[in-house]
Amino acid sequence: MLPLFADQGLTARLMAARRVGLEVPWDGRSFGGEDVAATVRRVMVEEEGKALARNAREMQGVFWDTARQGRYIDELVEHLQRRRRREQDAPCT
């Protein structure tokens, strides 16, 4: 992954931590061609890339599971509503 803008660096680190991709090393300003080539080689040629692809396919299943995503949204809304009720019921200080 080549994070270039805004939150892409955070997303790249998260995806690398989840073992669904690799972040290309960089010095904070630019990427070296050798680093890009080495990272692509690791993903496309080496055994490590097969594990990353398997993990990415599994994660894709989670992202495309609309029923699961709907439950997550419902649970978040319920949590926020409970929190709001607790705050409204709490005595003022």
C-alpha positions in Angstrom: 0.0 0.0 0.0 1.3 3.5 -0.9 -0.3 5.9 1.5 0.0 9.4 0.0 -2.9 11.6 1.4 -4.8 12.3 4.5 -5.8 9.1 6.4 -4.3 6.7 3.9 -1.3 6.1 6.2 -3.5 5.1 9.1 -5.5 2.9 6.8 -2.4 1.3 5.4 -1.0 0.5 8.9 -4.4 -1.0 9.9 -4.6 -3.2 6.8 -0.9 -4.3 7.4 -1.8 -5.1 11.0 -4.7 -7.2 9.9 -2.4 -9.0 7.5 -4.3 -8.2 4.4 -1.6 -6.1 2.7 1.8 -4.7 3.2 2.8 -1.0 3.6 5.7 0.2 1.4 8.4 1.6 3.6 9.0 5.3 3.2 11.0 8.1 4.8 8.0 10.4 5.5 8.5 12.3 2.2 8.9 9.7 -0.6 9.0 6.0 -1.5 12.1 4.4 -3.0 11.8 2.4 -6.2 13.6 -0.5 -4.6 11.2 -0.5 -1.6 8.2 -0.5 -3.9 9.6 -3.3 -6.0 10.5 -5.4 -2.9 7.1 -5.0 -1.4 5.3 -5.9 -4.7 7.6 -8.9 -5.0 6.7 -10.0 -1.4 3.0 -9.8 -2.3 3.0 -11.2 -5.8 5.7 -13.8 -5.7 6.6 -15.0 -2.2 4.6 -17.3 0.0 3.6 -14.4 2.2 1.5 -13.0 -0.6 -0.7 -16.1 -0.6 -1.5 -15.7 3.1 -2.3 -12.0 2.5 -4.6 -12.9 -0.4 -6.5 -15.4 1.8 -6.8 -12.9 4.6 -8.1 -10.3 2.2 -10.7 -12.6 0.8 -11.9 -13.4 4.3 -12.1 -9.7 5.1 -14.0 -9.0 1.9 -16.6 -11.4 3.1 -17.1 -9.4 6.2 -17.3 -6.1 4.3 -19.9 -7.5 1.8 -22.1 -9.1 4.5 -24.9 -6.5 4.4 -26.8 -8.2 7.2 -23.9 -8.0 9.5 -23.2 -4.4 8.6 -26.9 -3.6 9.3 -26.6 -5.2 12.7 -23.5 -3.2 13.5 -25.4 0.0 12.6 -28.4 -1.0 14.7 -26.2 -1.8 17.7 -24.4 1.5 17.4 -27.7 3.4 17.2 -29.0 1.5 20.3 -25.8 2.3 22.2 -26.0 6.0 21.4 -29.7 6.1 22.4 -29.0 4.4 25.7 -26.1 6.7 26.4 -28.2 9.8 25.6 -31.0 8.5 28.0 -28.5 8.0 30.8 -27.1 11.5 30.3 -30.6 13.0 30.3 -31.6 11.0 33.5 -28.4 12.0 35.3 -28.8 14.7 37.9 -27.3 18.1 37.0 -24.2 19.1 38.9 
